[in-house]
Amino acid sequence: MKNSTACLLVASATVFLLLAGCSRNLAAIRPAPAGNQALSEEWLNRGIAHVIEGEYQKAISDFSKILEIDPANGSCYYHRALVWSRVGNFERALADLDDALALQPENAHAFTERAIVLVKTGEYEQADSDFAKALEINPLNEKAYNGRGVLRAKTGEYDLAIADFDKAIGLNPGYDRSYNNRAIVWTCTSDYSRALSDYTTSIRLNPANAVAYNGRGLIWALKGIPKRALADLNRAIEIDPAYAQAYFNRARTWKQLGSLELALSDIEKAMRLAPEKKEYKDMAAYLASRLKAPANPL
């Protein structure tokens, strides 16, 4: 089993800050009156609560109401950008982060988040610049180191990526995402022992980390230990039943064990969850041909 599908990096966690009323002193945009600032703070905290509950449209609605009465609220632009990013609207996320940074040019969190979005949109040079700016403002920003590590891994600079993940973990030894991302880079370089160690630490720190269970399951499969692989992949799917890559990796493990019917069942689930993935379709077609049955993605 090759590890070509192992190198899927995890985006850095976003940071929601209970801040309100942050503004710049521009003639064109005046701070809201005191009464409006109090209302803005109430709506901001309510919007953050909606985010925590997964009610993203309600959060966007609250943040937008704030900006109607307090257009100088850079913190609100920042928080609305985080929600736009979570729902995959990167264009609006970048627009709000631009506004947040115009109002709060020393907001390291906003530079970090904009860099993360730029990585997602493939604008790596600008992302690198934003990570550098975030670290210039706050050299203890572990999330910026983690995000830049993801960027460097995506561009094949594995040694530099490892150095950034090391720095993030040194700043925050409980940062499970950096252990997870470092494990992915170890997997890409076929250092499976270190990958196993980092995935295991990530799981210890966050037992609900489906990505780490999926990654560790893949390592067990690559090492030729399919039963342990299945245990971890089962757990990943139990945590996140919509995790297409875990179904794909479990299908490959069933195939490794010769259980082609179970492999086909899993790959069809993966196809339903991520129909754009060519590698899923190719595997389904192969399994169907072996079983002399048509692949059924529906």
C-alpha positions in Angstrom: 0.0 0.0 0.0 1.5 3.4 -1.0 1.3 6.4 1.2 0.4 8.9 -1.6 -2.9 9.7 0.1 -1.4 10.1 3.5 -0.2 13.6 3.1 -3.4 15.5 3.9 -2.6 18.4 6.3 -4.9 19.7 9.0 -5.8 23.3 9.0 -4.9 25.3 12.1 -7.6 25.9 14.6 -9.4 29.2 14.5 -9.4 31.4 17.6 -12.6 33.0 18.8 -11.8 35.9 21.1 -14.3 37.5 23.5 -13.3 41.0 22.5 -15.6 43.9 21.6 -15.5 47.5 20.7 -12.1 47.5 19.1 -11.9 50.3 16.6 -9.5 52.6 14.7 -9.7 56.4 14.8 -10.6 57.3 11.2 -12.6 60.3 10.2 -14.7 58.2 7.8 -15.6 55.6 10.5 -16.4 56.8 14.0 -16.7 54.4 17.0 -20.2 53.5 18.0 -21.9 55.5 20.8 -21.5 53.9 24.3 -25.0 52.3 24.2 -24.3 50.8 20.8 -20.9 49.5 22.0 -22.6 47.6 24.9 -25.1 46.1 22.5 -22.3 45.2 20.1 -20.5 43.3 22.9 -23.7 41.5 23.8 -24.3 40.4 20.1 -20.7 39.6 19.6 -20.7 37.2 22.6 -24.0 35.7 21.4 -22.6 35.3 17.9 -19.6 33.4 19.4 -22.0 31.2 21.3 -23.8 30.4 18.1 -20.5 29.4 16.5 -19.7 27.0 19.4 -23.2 25.5 18.9 -22.6 25.1 15.1 -25.3 27.6 14.2 -23.2 29.5 11.7 -25.9 31.5 9.9 -27.2 32.8 13.2 -23.6 33.8 14.1 -23.2 35.6 10.8 -26.5 37.4 11.3 -25.4 38.6 14.8 -22.0 39.8 13.5 -23.6 41.6 10.6 -26.0 43.4 12.9 -23.1 44.6 14.9 -21.4 46.0 11.8 -24.5 47.9 10.9 -24.4 50.0 14.1 -20.6 49.8 14.7 -18.8 49.6 11.4 -15.4 50.4 13.2 -15.6 47.1 15.1 -12.5 45.2 13.8 -13.1 42.3 16.2 -16.4 41.7 14.6 -15.0 41.6 11.1 -12.4 39.1 12.4 -15.0 36.8 14.0 -17.4 36.9 11.0 -14.4 36.0 8.8 -13.8 32.9 11.0 -17.4 31.8 10.3 -17.1 32.5 6.6 -14.0 30.3 6.5 -15.7 27.5 8.4 -18.6 27.4 5.9 -16.1 27.5 3.0 -16.8 31.0 1.8 -13.2 32.0 1.5 -13.8 35.1 -0.6 -15.9 36.7 2.1 -13.6 35.5 4.8 -10.7 37.3 3.1 -12.7 40.5 2.6 -13.6 40.6 6.3 -10.0 39.8 7.3 -8.8 42.7 5.1 -11.3 45.0 6.9 -10.3 43.6 10.3 -6.6 44.3 9.6 -7.3 47.8 8.3 -8.9 48.5 11.6 -6.5 46.5 13.8 -3.1 46.4 11.9 -1.4 44.7 14.9 -4.0 41.9 15.2 -1.7 38.8 15.0 -4.7 36.5 15.1 -6.2 38.1 12.0 -2.9 37.8 10.1 -2.7 34.1 11.1 -6.3 33.4 10.0 -5.8 35.3 6.7 -2.7 33.2 6.1 -4.6 30.0 6.8 -7.4 31.0 4.3 -4.7 32.0 1.7 -3.2 28.5 2.1 -6.6 27.0 1.4 -7.0 29.2 -1.8 -3.5 28.3 -3.0 -2.0 31.8 -2.5 1.1 30.5 -0.8 3.4 33.5 -1.2 1.0 35.9 0.4 0.2 33.3 3.1 3.9 33.0 3.9 4.1 36.8 4.2 1.1 36.9 6.6 2.5 34.1 8.8 5.7 36.1 9.0 3.9 39.2 10.0 1.8 37.4 12.6 5.0 36.0 14.2 6.7 39.4 14.1 3.8 40.8 16.1 3.7 37.8 18.4 6.7 35.4 18.4 4.8 33.1 20.8 1.9 32.4 18.3 1.9 28.6 18.1 -1.0 28.7 15.7 1.0 30.7 13.2 3.9 28.2 13.5 1.4 25.4 13.0 -0.2 27.1 10.0 3.2 27.9 8.4 4.2 24.3 9.0 1.2 23.2 6.9 2.1 25.6 4.2 5.7 24.3 4.1 4.6 20.7 4.0 2.3 21.5 1.1 5.2 23.0 -0.8 7.4 19.9 0.0 9.6 21.7 2.5 9.4 18.9 5.0 12.4 19.8 7.2 11.1 23.4 7.6 7.6 22.1 8.3 8.9 19.8 11.0 10.8 22.7 12.5 7.6 24.8 12.6 5.6 22.0 14.2 8.4 21.5 16.7 8.2 25.2 17.6 4.4 25.1 17.9 4.6 22.1 20.2 7.4 23.7 22.3 5.2 26.7 22.8 2.1 24.6 23.6 2.8 20.9 24.5 -0.9 20.2 24.5 -1.5 21.4 20.9 -2.8 18.2 19.4 -3.1 19.6 15.9 0.6 20.1 15.6 1.3 16.6 16.7 -1.2 15.4 14.1 0.3 17.6 11.3 3.9 16.5 12.2 2.7 12.9 12.0 1.4 13.5 8.5 4.8 14.9 7.5 6.5 11.9 9.1 4.2 9.7 7.0 5.0 11.6 3.8 8.7 10.9 4.5 8.0 7.2 5.4 9.1 7.6 9.0 6.3 5.5 10.3 7.6 5.0 13.8 7.6 8.8 14.5 4.3 9.1 12.8 2.7 6.5 15.1 4.2 8.2 18.1 2.8 11.6 17.1 -0.6 10.3 16.2 -0.8 8.5 19.5 0.0 11.7 21.4 -2.5 13.6 19.4 -5.2 11.0 20.3 -4.2 11.1 24.0 -4.6 14.9 24.0 -7.8 14.8 22.0 -9.6 11.4 22.1 -12.3 12.8 19.7 -9.7 13.5 17.0 -11.0 11.5 14.0 -8.2 12.7 11.8 -5.6 11.3 14.1 -7.3 7.9 14.3 -7.6 7.9 10.5 -3.9 8.7 10.1 -2.8 6.1 12.7 -5.0 3.5 11.0 -3.3 4.3 7.7 0.1 3.8 9.3 -0.9 0.4 10.7 -2.1 -0.6 7.2 1.2 0.7 5.6 3.1 -1.4 8.2 1.0 -4.5 7.2 -1.0 -4.7 10.4 -4.5 -4.5 9.1 -6.4 -5.5 12.2 -5.0 -2.6 14.2 -5.7 -0.4 11.1 -9.3 -1.5 11.2 -9.7 -0.7 14.9 -8.5 2.9 14.4 -10.4 3.5 11.2 -13.6 2.1 12.8 -13.0 4.6 15.6 -12.5 7.5 13.1 -15.8 6.7 11.4 -17.6 6.3 14.7 -16.4 9.8 15.7 -17.2 11.3 12.3 -19.6 9.2 10.2 -19.1 11.7 7.2 -15.4 11.2 7.1 -14.9 10.1 3.4 -11.1 9.6 3.7 -11.6 7.2 6.6 -14.0 5.1 4.5 -11.5 5.1 1.7 -8.7 4.0 4.0 -10.9 1.3 5.5 -11.8 0.1 2.0 -8.1 -0.2 1.2 -7.6 -2.2 4.4 -10.5 -4.5 3.6 -8.9 -5.0 0.2 -5.6 -5.8 1.8 -7.4 -8.5 3.8 -9.1 -9.8 0.7 -12.6 -8.8 1.8 -13.6 -7.2 -1.5 -17.3 -6.9 -0.7 -16.7 -4.9 2.4 -14.1 -2.8 0.5 -16.7 -2.0 -2.2 -19.3 -1.1 0.4 -16.9 1.4 2.1 -15.6 2.9 -1.1 -19.2 3.5 -2.3 -19.8 5.4 1.0 -16.7 7.4 0.4 -18.0 8.2 -3.1 -21.3 9.4 -1.8 -19.5 11.7 0.6 -16.9 13.0 -1.8 -18.1 12.3 -5.4 -15.4 14.6 -6.9 -12.5 12.2 -5.8 -11.2 10.4 -8.8 -9.2 7.9 -6.7 -12.4 6.8 -5.0 -14.1 6.2 -8.4 -11.1 4.3 -9.7 -11.0 2.0 -6.7 -14.8 1.4 -6.9 -14.4 0.5 -10.5 -11.6 -1.9 -9.8 -13.4 -3.6 -7.0 -16.6 -3.9 -9.0 -14.7 -5.5 -11.8 -13.1 -8.0 -9.5 -16.6 -8.8 -8.0 -18.2 -8.6 -11.5 -20.8 -6.1 -10.2 -21.4 -2.5 -11.2 -20.1 0.2 -8.9 -23.1 2.0 -7.2 -22.2 5.4 -5.9 -25.8 6.2 -5.0 
